[in-house]
């Protein structure tokens, strides 16, 4: 089975191909999945909530892929595959990410961004707000419209090969299910990682929500800026360094890959580690003071 450049074989083989492509898509560093799953799963600060975040995001992503697959079968891909559309998706995803991050800390207060007069727009909150269960789903449905090599295979090869309109949505469904398995497991793992810090429950909650707020807010800013760059300078957005790997998302490393690294590692993991260390130092200082 050729996952690099698959062709139509039969209904069962085509659907198996779509499912395997979904698994690869979920595993590889895709900017439309990993930053969002990480943010919401860490913000859940438990295995169960991390799993729920991964499932919620991926279920909506799967629904979007099934819809787009059906549209592709009907020959309507020109509605959502023109060059500027991908830049619009990045910008919208960035706005929604930033809005979710600001929601955690309270509207009008950007985490660690002190703008004169901005803090007065809403009262200061001592406790961060919990992320709502529906937020990852909204993100999943929007992010799914982003274009990459995987979606190109679904839209141009597998979906058009379906025998009828009644089955045109199946390649997108199976692709989404493959992604769902990986992202749900990743969400649970991120939630478990956040919970296993050996700290009091209130510390885990504060650290995790602070990390989610920073990752969503500043990751959202990065996504928005990349979307604007893609709209104004499309050739710059497409710049990448080729690799010898014949795996989509890893065959070329460009600005989208940098978005994943910046959001997950540069902002997310760094914020979590620094917030954990700060909490531990505070706990030690408190213990020494009381002694």
N, C-alpha and C positions, 0 to 999 in steps of 0.2 A: 504494500500500500504506500503510495507516494503522497506524503503530507506536505511536501514542498510545492509541488505543482500538480495537484490531483485533477483527474478527469472523470467524466461520467462513466460508471461501470454498470451499476444496477441500483435499485431503490435501497436495498439493505446495505450494500457497500457504501453508497453515498451517505447514508445516515450515520454509519459507523465512522466514516471519514470525518463528518461534521463533528461528531462527538469527540473523537481523538484530537481534532483541531482545537476544540474547546478546552480540553485538558491542557494542551500545550499553551494555549492562550492564557489560561489561568496561572500556569507555572511561570511563564516568562515575565520579565519586568515590563508590564504594560501600563502606560500612564493613565489609561481609562479605568483601571481596576485597583491596582495595588495601593496607590495613595489614599483612595477613598475608603477601601476596606480597612486599611491600617488605622486611619483616623477614627472611624466609628467604633471599631473593635476595641482599640485602646481606651476610647472614651466610655466603653461599657464596663471596664475594669473587672470583668469576670469571664470565665470560660463560656458560661451560658449566654451572657449578653453579647460576647464577641461572636459566638456562633450565630446568634439571632441577627446581628448586624450583617455578617457575611451572607446569610441566607436571604435577608430582606433585599440587600443590594443586588445579589445575583438573580433572585427571582424576577425582579423588575427588569434587569438586564436581559434575562431570558425572554420575557414577554416582548421586549422591544425587538430583540433579534428575530423572533418568530414573525412579528408584524413586518419588519423590514424584509425578511425572506419572502413573505407572501407578496409584498409590493414588487420585489425583484422578479418573482415568477410572472407577475402580471406586466412586466416591462416598464415599471414606473421608477426605476432607480435614478432617472435624471432629476427626480424631485429632491434627492438627498445625497447625491454624489458629485455635485459640481464643486469645483476647487474651493470656492469661498466658504462652502458649508462647514467644512472641518474647522476652519478658524472660528466660525460663529459658535460651534459646539464647545471648543476650548474656552472661549470667552464666557459663555453661559455657565459652563461647569465651574469656572473660576468664581463667578459671582455667587453661585449657589453655595460653593464651599466656604467662601468668605462670610456669607450670611449665616451659615450654620456655626462657624467659629465665633462670630460676634454674638450669636444667640446664647452661647454658653456663658459668656461673661456679662451679658446684658446689652441690649441695643444701645449704640452710641459709645460704648467703651471698647476700643480695640486693645487686645492684650499686649501690654508692653509697647504701645505706641502712644506717646503723650503729645496730643495736638491741642494747642490752646483753645479752650472753649468747648472742645468736643465732649469732655467728661461731664459737662453740665447738662447734656441732652437727656440723660436718664440717671436715676439715682444709682449710687454705687452699691454693688451687691457684695455682701460678705461671703456668700456661698455661690459657687458656680451652678448654673442651671444644668439639669440632666438633658442629654440628647433625646429627642423623641423617636420612637420606633419607626415612624414613617419616613424619616429623613434619608436613610440610606436607600430606600426604595425610589424616592424622587431622583436621587443622584444616579442610581442604576439605570433608570429609564432614559435620562438625558445623556449620560456618558455613552450609552450603547450606540448612539448615532455617530460617534466618532469613526472615522475611516482608517483602516489599516489593511495589511496584507490578508489577514484572516477574513475580514468582512468582504474584501474584494473576491475571495474564493467563494464565499457563500453566495454573494449577489450575482456573480458572473458565471459560475460553473455549476454549483450544486442546486441552487434554487431553480434556475431555468430548466434544469434537467428533470425536475419532478413531473410525473405523468399528468397531473391535473392541478387545477387551482385548489382542490380540496387537500392536496398534499404539499402545496408550495411553501407552506410555513414550517414544515417539519425540519429542514436543514438548520434553520435558525434556532428552532427549539432544541435540537440535539446539540448544537454548538453551545447554546446557553447552558444546557445541563452539564456539559463537560466543564465549563468555566465555573458553574455553581459549586460543583464538588470540591474543586480546589480552593475557591475563595471562601466557602463556608468553613473548611478545615483551617484555612489561614486565619480567618476571623476568630475562631475558637483558640488557636495558638496565640494570637496577639492578646486576646483577653486573658488567657492563662498567664502569659508573660507579665502583663500588667499587675495581675493579682498576687503573683508569687514574689513579693519584695521583702517579706518579713517585717512589714510595718503595720501599724494599726489601721483599721478599716477606713477611718476618716482621712488618714494620710494617703492611702491608696486612691481613694476617691478624688481628693484634691489634686494629686499628682497626675492622675489619668485624665481628668477633665481639663486641667491646664495644658497637658500635652495635646489633647484633641483640639482645644481652642487655638493653640498656636499653629498646629499643623494645618487645620482647615483654613484659618485666616490667611496665613502667609503663603501656604500652598495655593490657596485660591487666588491670591494676588499674582503668583507666578503663572498660574494657568491663564488668567485673564490677559496678562502681558504677552504671553506666548500666542494667545489667540489673536491679539491685535497685530503682532509681528507677522503672523501667518496671513492675515488679511492684507496688510500693507506691503510686506516683503515676502511673498510666498516662496521665492527661491532660497531665501535665507533660512526659512523654517524647514526646508527639505534637505539642508546640508547634513551630511552624515559621514562617518568613517566606516568603510566596509570591513567586515570580519570574515574569516574563513568558515564560519558556522553556517550551515544550511538549515537554519531554524528561524522562522519568522519572529521578529522582534529582537533577534540577536544577530542577524546577518548584517545589520548596519546600526551603528550607535550614533545618534544625533541629539538634537534638542529635546525630543520626547523622552529619550532615555535619561537625559539630565534632569528632566522634570521629576521622574521617579526617584532618582538619587537625591535630589534637592529636597523633595517633599518628605520622603520616608526616612532617609538617613540624616540629611542635613538639618531638617527641622524637627521631624518626629522623634527619632531615637535620641538625638542630642538634647531635645527639650525634656524628654522623659528622664534621661540620665542626670541632667543638671538639676531638675526639680527633685529627684530622689536624693541626690547628694545634699542639696540645700535642706531638705527635711531632716536628714540624718544629722547634719551639723546642728540644726536647731534643737533636735532632741538631745544631743550630747550636751549642748550648752545649757539647756534647761535642767538636765540631770546634775550637771556640775554646780549650777547655781543653787539647786535645792539641797545639794550635799553640803 
